[in-house]
Amino acid sequence: MFDFNQYLGFLAFLTILTIGFWLMIFLVSFIPYWIGGALVEHFKLKKQKASQDE
């Protein structure tokens, strides 16, 4: 049915597909967390600067 080269190609394809899937899951979960933390810190610094100016 399959010879050895086709089997290795299929395994390489599955490996790359799986790595891509988990990378996508990681980025989809990590990037909003990163952006949210940056926004919270930005607002804290803005509030701190406003309280120092008064």
Backbone as CSV, one residue per row, in Angstrom:
resi,resn,N_x,N_y,N_z,CA_x,CA_y,CA_z,C_x,C_y,C_z
1,MET,0.831,-1.185,0.000,0.000,0.000,0.000,0.881,1.257,0.000
2,PHE,1.632,1.501,1.071,2.571,2.617,1.126,3.978,2.057,1.162
3,ASP,4.893,2.688,0.454,6.288,2.319,0.694,6.854,3.260,1.752
4,PHE,8.088,3.016,2.135,8.646,3.688,3.319,8.739,5.198,3.138
5,ASN,9.090,5.689,1.958,9.203,7.137,1.727,7.854,7.832,1.861
6,GLN,6.803,7.208,1.373,5.474,7.803,1.514,5.054,7.831,2.987
7,TYR,5.403,6.794,3.711,5.086,6.740,5.138,5.811,7.855,5.890
8,LEU,7.104,8.068,5.591,7.847,9.153,6.238,7.281,10.522,5.862
9,GLY,6.886,10.693,4.622,6.273,11.952,4.201,4.968,12.218,4.928
10,PHE,4.166,11.162,5.087,2.904,11.296,5.804,3.146,11.649,7.267
11,LEU,4.132,11.008,7.890,4.458,11.334,9.285,4.965,12.766,9.417
12,ALA,5.789,13.218,8.469,6.271,14.604,8.493,5.104,15.572,8.355
13,PHE,4.169,15.256,7.457,2.985,16.103,7.281,2.170,16.184,8.569
14,LEU,1.924,15.035,9.209,1.159,15.040,10.458,1.878,15.813,11.557
15,THR,3.201,15.682,11.617,3.972,16.402,12.629,3.867,17.912,12.429
16,ILE,4.047,18.360,11.198,3.967,19.796,10.898,2.559,20.316,11.160
17,LEU,1.554,19.541,10.780,0.166,19.945,11.018,-0.119,20.064,12.511
18,THR,0.353,19.112,13.300,0.122,19.133,14.746,0.851,20.296,15.405
19,ILE,2.098,20.538,15.003,2.848,21.668,15.552,2.138,22.987,15.220
20,GLY,1.658,23.110,13.986,0.937,24.320,13.591,-0.336,24.515,14.380
21,PHE,-1.057,23.420,14.631,-2.297,23.496,15.396,-2.025,23.983,16.812
22,TRP,-1.049,23.388,17.491,-0.777,23.788,18.876,-0.187,25.182,18.950
23,LEU,0.600,25.595,17.946,1.101,26.965,17.914,-0.052,27.948,17.768
24,MET,-1.024,27.618,16.926,-2.177,28.481,16.758,-2.966,28.593,18.075
25,ILE,-3.180,27.475,18.756,-3.896,27.490,20.034,-3.136,28.350,21.049
26,PHE,-1.807,28.202,21.101,-0.999,28.989,22.034,-1.112,30.479,21.729
27,LEU,-0.982,30.849,20.468,-1.034,32.268,20.114,-2.415,32.856,20.351
28,VAL,-3.461,32.097,20.060,-4.818,32.601,20.257,-5.095,32.816,21.743
29,SER,-4.484,32.008,22.602,-4.718,32.187,24.036,-3.752,33.181,24.662
30,PHE,-2.571,33.360,24.126,-1.544,34.187,24.748,-1.623,35.643,24.327
31,ILE,-1.896,35.905,23.073,-1.866,37.284,22.568,-2.939,38.161,23.222
32,PRO,-4.203,37.717,23.380,-5.158,38.583,24.101,-4.738,38.856,25.546
33,TYR,-4.141,37.865,26.208,-3.657,38.054,27.574,-2.566,39.125,27.599
34,TRP,-1.661,39.083,26.631,-0.572,40.028,26.527,-1.108,41.440,26.266
35,ILE,-2.038,41.556,25.339,-2.607,42.865,25.007,-3.387,43.427,26.202
36,GLY,-4.147,42.556,26.880,-4.903,43.004,28.047,-3.993,43.505,29.149
37,GLY,-2.904,42.803,29.420,-1.953,43.243,30.436,-1.298,44.562,30.072
38,ALA,-0.984,44.731,28.791,-0.379,45.986,28.344,-1.363,47.148,28.519
39,LEU,-2.629,46.906,28.218,-3.627,47.969,28.385,-3.822,48.328,29.856
40,VAL,-3.879,47.332,30.726,-4.036,47.597,32.160,-2.855,48.408,32.670
41,GLU,-1.647,48.026,32.269,-0.471,48.771,32.714,-0.470,50.194,32.170
42,HIS,-0.898,50.353,30.923,-0.971,51.688,30.323,-1.932,52.575,31.109
43,PHE,-3.102,52.030,31.462,-4.076,52.827,32.206,-3.585,53.133,33.619
44,LYS,-2.873,52.191,34.238,-2.323,52.460,35.576,-1.299,53.589,35.514
45,LEU,-0.430,53.557,34.508,0.569,54.621,34.377,-0.082,55.960,34.076
46,LYS,-1.127,55.931,33.243,-1.838,57.166,32.926,-2.498,57.748,34.180
47,LYS,-3.107,56.879,34.995,-3.757,57.316,36.235,-2.717,57.838,37.228
48,GLN,-1.579,57.174,37.301,-0.519,57.605,38.206,0.029,58.976,37.772
49,LYS,0.211,59.155,36.484,0.717,60.434,35.988,-0.316,61.542,36.236
50,ALA,-1.580,61.261,36.074,-2.619,62.251,36.323,-2.662,62.638,37.801
51,SER,-2.455,61.679,38.685,-2.480,62.009,40.111,-1.224,62.795,40.535
52,GLN,-0.111,62.598,39.828,1.091,63.374,40.139,0.979,64.797,39.659
53,ASP,0.265,65.017,38.553,0.115,66.361,37.991,-0.777,67.245,38.865
54,GLU,-1.658,66.645,39.637,-2.577,67.442,40.470,-1.912,67.998,41.692
